[in-house]
Amino acid sequence: MEMFLMALCVSVFGLAVSAIAFTAATRETRSADADERAKQPVVHVPLEAPRFFAVNPPRPQAPPRVPVEVLLLQLERHVRLEQAAAESFLNDPSARALHSRTTSPLVH
């Protein structure tokens, strides 16, 4: 127990000496830096106008609206083409017919 207390006291004493030495070493550079900064003129650099938080940002163009009838006609055509492909596969089932591409423009 005495050895532990002695090691603790020596460690605290070493830490205190290190802290005092560190503050003494940095105090001189702090005051010198402060004097140099006081002598230099302050330079203001103009900043560019912010673009992200703009007051009136440019609005993106909205995509043109497509009438619902046109979309329904495209879907009906796609369904008819898919049904025709399924019927042709049922009439003549083969691997080639199963993996053939459709002619529908809606399939990527």
KAVENGI-V374174 format. One record per residue. N is the residue number from 1. RES is the residue in one letter. PSI is psi in degrees with one decimal (* if undefined). BURIAL is 1 if it has 16 or more other C-alpha atoms within 10 Angstrom, else 0. Layout:
BEGIN
N&RES&PSI&BURIAL + N&RES&PSI&BURIAL
END
This chain:
BEGIN
1&M&-40.3&0 + 2&E&-34.3&0 + 3&M&-40.4&0 + 4&F&-44.6&0 + 5&L&-37.8&0 + 6&M&-42.4&0 + 7&A&-38.7&0 + 8&L&-43.4&0 + 9&C&-41.3&0 + 10&V&-38.8&0 + 11&S&-43.5&0 + 12&V&-40.8&0 + 13&F&-43.2&0 + 14&G&-38.1&0 + 15&L&-40.9&0 + 16&A&-43.2&0 + 17&V&-41.3&0 + 18&S&-40.9&0 + 19&A&-41.7&0 + 20&I&-41.6&0 + 21&A&-39.4&0 + 22&F&-45.1&0 + 23&T&-35.5&0 + 24&A&-37.8&0 + 25&A&-35.2&0 + 26&T&-16.1&0 + 27&R&-38.9&0 + 28&E&-40.9&0 + 29&T&-31.8&0 + 30&R&-45.2&0 + 31&S&-35.5&0 + 32&A&-40.7&0 + 33&D&-37.3&0 + 34&A&-39.2&0 + 35&D&-41.7&0 + 36&E&-39.5&0 + 37&R&-32.5&0 + 38&A&-30.6&0 + 39&K&-28.3&0 + 40&Q&140.2&0 + 41&P&151.2&0 + 42&V&126.7&0 + 43&V&123.3&0 + 44&H&122.3&0 + 45&V&124.3&0 + 46&P&136.5&0 + 47&L&153.6&0 + 48&E&158.5&0 + 49&A&136.3&0 + 50&P&141.8&0 + 51&R&-27.5&0 + 52&F&-44.6&0 + 53&F&50.8&0 + 54&A&150.5&0 + 55&V&-49.8&0 + 56&N&82.2&0 + 57&P&151.4&0 + 58&P&136.8&0 + 59&R&135.2&0 + 60&P&151.9&0 + 61&Q&130.5&0 + 62&A&141.9&0 + 63&P&149.7&0 + 64&P&142.8&0 + 65&R&135.5&0 + 66&V&133.1&0 + 67&P&148.8&0 + 68&V&-34.4&0 + 69&E&-38.9&0 + 70&V&-42.7&0 + 71&L&-41.6&0 + 72&L&-40.0&0 + 73&L&-40.0&0 + 74&Q&-41.7&0 + 75&L&-41.6&0 + 76&E&-41.4&0 + 77&R&-42.1&0 + 78&H&-43.3&1 + 79&V&-41.7&0 + 80&R&-41.8&0 + 81&L&-39.0&0 + 82&E&-39.0&0 + 83&Q&-39.0&0 + 84&A&-39.3&0 + 85&A&-38.3&1 + 86&A&-40.9&0 + 87&E&-39.6&0 + 88&S&-32.7&0 + 89&F&-38.6&1 + 90&L&-32.6&0 + 91&N&-38.1&0 + 92&D&81.6&0 + 93&P&125.4&0 + 94&S&163.7&0 + 95&A&-34.3&0 + 96&R&-42.7&0 + 97&A&-31.5&0 + 98&L&-37.4&0 + 99&H&12.9&0 + 100&S&151.4&0 + 101&R&149.0&0 + 102&T&159.7&0 + 103&T&6.6&0 + 104&S&135.6&0 + 105&P&-11.5&0 + 106&L&-10.6&0 + 107&V&132.9&0 + 108&H&*&0
END
